[in-house]
């Protein structure tokens, strides 16, 4: 597993914090995870498109769905 740290902006309080996606270097596809904000503790849903272990797109949305 490769450390794949990303800085995101919370969907709720708009503060930034780092997350580690822990993506395998050979993985390609779509991944969805929930990360709680380090500031306000609300759940952020992180949708990623990954190609060969590299994040091509990342979307942050409401994780309460």
Buried (B, 14 or more C-beta within 10 A) or exposed (E): EEEBEBEBEBBBEEEEBEBEBEBEEEBEEEBEEEBBBEEEEBBBBBEBBBEEBEBEEBEBEEBEE
